[in-house]
Amino acid sequence: MDQKYLNKLLLIYGKPPFTADIDNHVNDLCRRLEELHINEMAPKSYKRCGGKKLYYPFKEKCKSGKSFTYTKCIVNQMDLECRCKLDWLTEHIERSYYKDCQKKTTFLRKCKIVRCIEKLLKSLEPTSFIFLTGSTITNLGDNSSDVDICWVIPGHGVNNLELSTVTELNFIHEKLYEAEKNLIEMLSEKDVIETTSVIESKVPLLKIKFKRRWYNVEVDISVNNLPGAMNSKLLHYYSRYDIRYSQLVLYFKNFCKESGYKDAQNYYLNSYSISLMVLHFLQAVVDPPILPNLQRIRPDIFSNYKLLWFPFYQDICLPPITVNKMPISELYIKFLKYFGRFDSLHCGISIAKGCLLPRELFAKNNKNYPLFIEEPFERENTARSLKTDQWNDIKRNMIHEVSVIIKESKKF
């Protein structure tokens, strides 16, 4: 996608539908969020359309291609079986999820803060608009996760990872510094800001830490990071499909936090890569798959930048798939075994295609990357920060975690 295409879409469709200052929309989001899985131990399953005529045509023959055969061959060589009683672990993971996941009240508080920030940003750039991104809207974070905002300023690029000139990068830096200055001035009387800083990294950010009276919320604002907005919407719909996706992501994130592995600054994994690892596992490794490939079966929604105009929390018509009722505990053990023994030297993960591929087939492959997870839209490696020693450390600890769980299971 380029700037001309975005301008064309803006001309045709207007601004995308998520604007945090529409109270009715925010309240509707909160209601749907609560219905989805915040109702304590009684989650509601994803709704599918009933009539066959409403399903998007899905051709099973596309699953028989070489890439799927390659994936199956790799997976079948691995012993992922679990031969111990894990009812205790199922209960533990589920309870941990409902204790740690984002609550309705937290989401509503975040939306109030986002509304305030949006008004400021629009006063600086009247034609601009925002997207709420990250774990706040994907349902893949805990109750203390940051708020991620993508500030879209039309006419100044669509992907801040691929800015063509230093001038464009400087423009983003200037806008973030201007937003920081004006935000401090606007909220000075309320005394709610603890710290602010502009990070001049590859993806420039304005980081804001609010005080307790504004719920200790931390906000990260990026500019024109449209791939990030698309990825968030894609993961939002995967998390709605099966609650085990959210449960597994959050539980593994906690494992990584406790082990120090959720730390991209120190060359470990970032949150997004963790979410894609679990997505790949539930989509391409587990048989039958728990998650479908939304980009393949609904390309009309998920294959291009028109996704930005598709609202959150919609019921999507999908073809029926064979139901996999594997408990979350068994999925967790198999996930640890799979990535603990994953041949990342030769295999890469394609989210868009829903399979493994030889590393050399990825357009943006770099042999210096110990793990290659292809981002669904721009085809970048999401695990660029990861170093070989750190990846080997993670893999060793995942296998060790399996042995600890098996040992614990013998007590029951």
C-alpha positions in Angstrom: 0.0 0.0 0.0 1.2 3.5 -0.7 0.0 7.1 0.1 -2.0 7.4 -3.1 -4.0 4.3 -2.3 -4.7 5.5 1.2 -5.9 8.9 -0.1 -8.2 7.1 -2.5 -9.7 5.0 0.2 -10.1 8.0 2.5 -11.9 9.8 -0.4 -14.2 6.8 -1.0 -15.0 5.7 2.6 -14.1 8.7 4.7 -12.4 8.3 8.1 -12.4 4.7 9.5 -15.1 3.9 12.1 -13.3 3.7 15.4 -13.2 7.1 17.0 -12.9 7.1 20.7 -14.9 10.3 21.3 -18.2 8.7 20.2 -19.6 7.7 23.6 -22.3 5.4 22.2 -19.7 3.5 20.2 -17.4 3.2 23.3 -20.2 2.0 25.5 -21.2 -0.6 22.8 -17.6 -1.8 22.7 -17.6 -2.2 26.5 -20.8 -4.1 26.4 -19.6 -6.5 23.7 -16.3 -6.9 25.5 -18.1 -7.9 28.6 -20.3 -10.3 26.7 -17.3 -11.8 25.0 -15.3 -13.2 28.0 -15.3 -11.0 31.1 -18.3 -12.7 32.6 -16.2 -14.7 35.0 -15.9 -18.4 34.3 -18.7 -18.4 31.7 -17.3 -17.2 28.3 -19.6 -17.0 25.3 -18.4 -18.8 22.2 -17.8 -17.0 18.9 -21.0 -16.7 16.9 -21.2 -18.2 13.4 -23.8 -17.5 10.8 -26.3 -20.3 10.4 -27.2 -20.3 6.7 -24.8 -22.0 4.3 -25.6 -19.4 1.6 -24.0 -16.8 3.8 -20.7 -18.5 4.1 -17.8 -17.2 2.0 -16.9 -19.9 -0.5 -14.0 -21.9 0.9 -12.1 -24.4 -1.2 -10.5 -27.2 0.7 -8.2 -28.0 -2.1 -6.2 -24.9 -1.3 -5.0 -26.7 1.8 -3.4 -29.5 -0.1 -0.6 -27.3 -1.5 3.1 -27.9 -1.0 3.4 -25.4 1.9 0.8 -27.4 4.0 2.5 -30.7 3.1 5.8 -29.2 4.3 4.2 -28.0 7.5 2.6 -31.4 8.2 5.9 -33.2 7.5 7.8 -30.9 10.0 5.1 -31.2 12.7 4.7 -35.0 12.3 8.4 -35.4 13.1 8.0 -33.9 16.5 6.6 -35.8 19.6 4.1 -33.4 21.0 2.0 -35.9 22.8 1.1 -35.3 26.5 0.6 -38.4 28.6 -0.2 -37.1 32.1 -3.3 -35.8 33.9 -3.6 -32.1 33.5 -7.0 -31.2 34.9 -5.3 -29.1 37.6 -3.4 -27.1 35.0 -6.5 -26.5 33.0 -8.2 -25.0 36.0 -5.1 -23.0 36.9 -4.7 -21.5 33.4 -8.4 -20.6 33.2 -8.5 -19.0 36.7 -5.3 -17.1 35.9 -6.9 -15.8 32.8 -10.0 -14.5 34.4 -8.0 -13.0 37.2 -5.5 -11.2 34.9 -7.4 -10.3 31.7 -8.5 -6.8 30.9 -11.7 -6.0 32.8 -14.6 -3.9 31.5 -13.9 -1.1 34.0 -10.3 -0.9 32.8 -11.3 -0.7 29.2 -13.8 2.1 29.9 -11.2 4.0 31.8 -8.7 3.7 28.9 -11.4 4.9 26.5 -12.0 8.0 28.5 -8.2 8.8 28.4 -8.1 8.0 24.7 -11.0 10.4 24.1 -9.1 13.2 25.8 -5.9 12.5 23.8 -7.8 12.3 20.5 -9.3 15.8 21.0 -5.8 17.2 21.5 -4.4 15.4 18.5 -7.2 16.6 16.3 -6.6 20.2 17.5 -3.1 19.9 16.2 -4.0 18.2 12.9 -7.7 18.6 12.1 -7.7 16.0 9.3 -6.0 13.4 11.4 -7.7 10.5 13.2 -6.7 7.7 15.5 -6.8 3.9 15.9 -6.8 2.1 19.2 -4.3 -0.7 18.7 -2.3 -3.3 20.8 -3.6 -5.6 23.5 -6.2 -3.2 24.8 -8.3 -3.9 21.7 -7.0 -7.4 20.7 -8.0 -8.9 24.1 -4.5 -10.5 24.4 -3.2 -8.4 27.3 -3.7 -8.3 31.0 -5.5 -5.7 33.1 -2.4 -3.5 33.4 -1.4 -3.4 29.7 -0.5 -0.2 28.0 -2.8 1.8 25.7 -1.4 1.9 22.2 -2.7 4.7 19.8 -1.9 5.0 16.1 -2.2 8.7 15.1 -2.9 8.9 11.4 -1.9 12.1 9.7 -2.9 11.8 6.0 -0.3 12.8 3.4 2.8 11.8 5.5 3.3 8.1 4.8 1.5 4.9 5.7 4.3 2.8 7.3 6.8 4.5 9.5 9.2 1.5 9.1 9.6 2.5 5.4 9.9 6.2 5.4 11.7 7.3 2.2 13.4 10.5 3.5 14.9 11.9 6.7 12.4 14.8 6.2 9.5 12.5 6.7 11.0 11.0 9.9 11.8 14.5 11.2 8.1 15.5 10.6 7.0 12.6 12.8 9.4 13.6 15.5 8.3 17.2 15.4 4.6 16.2 15.6 5.2 14.0 18.6 7.2 16.7 20.4 4.4 19.2 19.6 1.8 16.7 21.0 3.9 16.2 24.1 4.2 19.9 24.8 0.5 20.6 24.2 -0.7 17.6 26.3 1.4 18.8 29.2 -0.1 22.3 28.9 -3.7 21.1 28.5 -3.5 18.8 31.5 -1.3 20.9 33.8 -4.2 22.0 36.0 -5.5 18.5 36.5 -2.0 17.3 37.6 -2.5 13.8 36.1 0.7 13.3 34.1 3.6 11.6 35.8 6.2 11.5 33.0 6.4 12.0 29.2 9.1 11.3 26.6 9.5 11.0 22.9 11.5 8.0 21.8 13.3 8.6 18.5 13.5 4.9 17.6 12.8 3.1 14.3 9.1 3.4 15.2 9.0 6.8 17.0 6.8 7.0 20.0 5.4 9.5 22.5 5.2 7.7 25.8 2.9 9.1 28.5 2.6 7.8 32.1 -0.4 9.0 34.0 -0.7 9.3 37.7 -2.9 7.2 40.0 -5.9 9.6 39.7 -5.9 8.6 36.0 -5.4 4.9 36.9 -1.6 4.7 36.3 -2.3 4.1 32.7 0.6 4.2 30.3 0.0 5.4 26.7 2.2 4.9 23.6 1.4 7.1 20.6 2.9 6.2 17.2 2.3 8.1 13.9 1.1 6.5 10.7 1.8 3.0 11.8 -1.0 1.6 9.7 0.3 -2.0 9.5 0.1 -2.0 13.3 -3.5 -0.9 13.2 -4.3 -3.7 10.7 -2.5 -6.3 12.7 -4.4 -5.3 15.8 -7.7 -5.7 14.0 -6.7 -9.1 12.7 -5.7 -10.4 16.1 -8.9 -8.9 17.6 -10.9 -11.2 15.3 -8.8 -14.2 16.1 -9.2 -13.6 19.8 -13.0 -13.5 19.3 -13.0 -16.8 17.5 -11.9 -19.0 20.3 -11.2 -18.0 23.9 -8.3 -20.5 24.2 -6.3 -18.2 22.0 -6.5 -15.3 24.5 -5.9 -17.7 27.4 -2.8 -19.3 25.9 -1.3 -16.0 24.8 -1.8 -14.4 28.2 -0.5 -17.4 30.1 2.6 -17.7 27.9 3.2 -13.9 28.2 3.2 -14.3 32.0 5.7 -17.2 31.7 7.9 -14.9 29.6 7.6 -12.0 32.0 8.6 -14.2 34.9 11.5 -15.6 33.0 12.6 -12.2 31.6 11.8 -13.3 28.0 9.2 -10.6 27.2 11.8 -8.0 26.7 12.7 -6.8 23.2 15.1 -4.2 24.5 17.3 -6.9 25.8 17.0 -9.0 22.6 14.2 -11.3 23.7 10.6 -11.5 22.4 8.2 -8.7 21.9 4.5 -9.0 22.8 3.4 -9.1 19.1 5.7 -12.1 18.3 4.4 -14.0 21.2 0.8 -13.5 20.0 1.8 -14.7 16.5 3.6 -17.7 17.8 0.4 -18.9 19.6 -1.7 -18.0 16.5 0.6 -20.1 14.3 0.4 -23.0 16.7 -3.4 -23.0 16.9 -3.8 -22.5 13.2 -1.1 -24.8 11.6 0.2 -27.2 14.2 -2.9 -28.4 16.2 -5.0 -31.0 14.3 -7.8 -30.2 13.6 -7.0 -26.5 13.7 -8.6 -24.4 16.4 -8.2 -21.1 14.5 -9.0 -20.7 10.8 -6.9 -18.6 8.4 -9.0 -15.5 8.2 -6.9 -13.9 5.5 -7.4 -17.0 3.3 -11.1 -17.6 3.8 -12.2 -14.0 4.1 -9.9 -12.1 1.8 -12.7 -9.6 1.2 -12.2 -8.4 4.8 -8.7 -9.3 5.9 -6.4 -9.2 2.8 -5.8 -5.5 2.3 -6.0 -2.1 3.8 -9.8 -1.9 3.5 -9.6 -3.8 6.8 -9.1 -0.4 8.5 -12.6 0.5 7.6 -14.1 -2.7 9.0 -15.5 -2.1 12.5 -14.5 -4.1 15.6 -16.7 -6.6 17.3 -18.7 -7.7 14.2 -20.1 -11.2 13.6 -18.4 -12.6 10.5 -19.8 -15.4 8.4 -17.3 -18.3 8.2 -17.4 -21.8 6.9 -17.7 -24.6 9.5 -14.6 -26.3 10.6 -14.1 -29.5 12.6 -14.3 -28.7 16.3 -11.2 -29.3 18.4 -12.0 -29.6 22.1 -8.5 -30.1 23.3 -8.2 -28.6 26.9 -6.0 -25.5 27.3 -3.5 -27.4 29.5 -2.7 -29.9 26.8 -2.4 -27.1 24.3 0.0 -25.3 26.5 2.2 -28.4 26.9 2.2 -29.1 23.1 3.0 -25.4 22.5 6.0 -25.5 24.8 7.3 -28.7 23.2 6.7 -27.4 19.7 8.7 -24.2 20.0 11.2 -25.8 22.4 12.3 -28.0 19.6 11.4 -25.7 16.7 14.0 -25.8 13.8 14.1 -22.0 13.3 17.3 -22.3 11.3 15.5 -23.8 8.4 11.8 -23.0 9.0 10.0 -19.7 9.0 6.4 -18.9 10.0 3.9 -17.4 7.6 0.8 -16.0 9.3 -0.9 -14.9 6.0 -0.5 -18.4 4.5 -1.1 -20.2 7.8 1.9 -22.6 7.5 5.6 -23.1 7.8 7.9 -22.4 4.8 11.7 -22.9 4.2 13.5 -19.8 5.4 14.9 -19.0 2.0 11.4 -18.5 0.5 10.7 -15.4 2.6 11.4 -12.2 0.7 12.7 -10.4 3.8 14.6 -13.3 5.3 17.9 -12.6 7.0 20.1 -15.5 8.2 21.1 -13.4 11.2 17.6 -13.7 12.6 17.4 -16.8 14.8 13.6 -16.8 14.4 11.5 -15.6 11.4 7.8 -14.8 12.0 6.4 -13.1 8.9 4.1 -10.2 9.7 0.7 -10.8 8.0 0.6 -7.7 5.8 4.1 -6.0 5.3 6.0 -9.4 5.4 8.6 -8.0 7.9 10.1 -10.3 10.6 8.3 -9.4 13.8 11.1 -11.1 15.9 13.9 -8.8 14.6 15.0 -7.9 18.1 15.7 -11.5 19.1 19.3 -12.7 19.3 20.5 -16.3 19.0 21.7 -16.8 22.6 18.4 -15.4 23.9 16.3 -17.6 21.6 18.3 -20.7 22.7 17.7 -19.7 26.3 14.0 -19.4 25.7 13.8 -22.8 24.0 15.8 -24.5 26.8 13.5 -23.1 29.4 10.3 -24.1 27.5 11.5 -27.7 27.6 12.4 -27.4 31.2 8.9 -26.0 31.9 7.4 -29.1 30.4 9.4 -31.4 32.7 8.3 -29.2 35.7 4.6 -29.6 34.8 4.9 -33.3 34.2 6.6 -33.7 37.6 3.9 -31.6 39.3 1.2 -33.7 37.6 2.4 -36.9 39.3 1.2 -35.4 42.6 -2.4 -35.6 41.5 
